[in-house]
Amino acid sequence: ASSPLQVKYADGELERLEHKLFIGMLPKNVSEVEVSALFSKYGTIKDLQILRGSQQTSKGCAFLKYETKEQALAALEAINGKHKMEVRVY
């Protein structure tokens, strides 16, 4: 049922300079820890924010910043459209 993650540069010039990625198609109950675990394979994460609505429920997307452009590009290449995050039901 889950779709592959969508990873792209966040919109805007500053975001590109900051190596900030937009991650879409995240499972609604995924945690920061799980997203970090996946993306930290590709580099040092400086900032990670899962976007949440009024009830603190995930909107299914996140912003993530890497230290370098190479790290951001490596993650983008490896994950965009190829990786599905499996949701564990507790």
Long-range contacts (C-beta under 8 A, 24 or more apart in sequence): 2-27, 2-84, 2-85, 2-86, 2-87, 3-84, 4-80, 4-81, 4-82, 4-83, 4-84, 5-79, 5-80, 5-81, 5-83, 5-84, 5-85, 6-80, 6-81, 7-75, 7-76, 7-79, 7-80, 8-76, 8-80, 9-72, 9-76, 10-63, 18-65, 19-65, 19-66, 19-67, 19-68, 19-69, 19-71, 19-72, 20-47, 20-63, 20-64, 20-65, 20-72, 21-63, 21-64, 21-65, 21-66, 21-72, 21-75, 21-76, 22-61, 22-62, 22-63, 23-61, 23-62, 23-63, 23-64, 24-60, 24-61, 25-60, 25-61, 26-50, 26-58, 26-60, 26-61, 26-62, 26-85, 27-58, 27-60, 27-85, 27-86, 27-87, 28-57, 28-58, 28-60, 28-87, 29-58, 29-87, 30-58, 30-85, 30-87, 34-85, 35-62, 35-64, 35-85, 38-79, 38-83, 38-85, 39-64, 39-75, 39-79, 41-75, 41-78, 42-66, 42-71, 42-74, 42-75, 42-78, 42-79, 43-67, 43-68, 43-70, 43-71, 43-72, 43-74, 43-75, 44-71
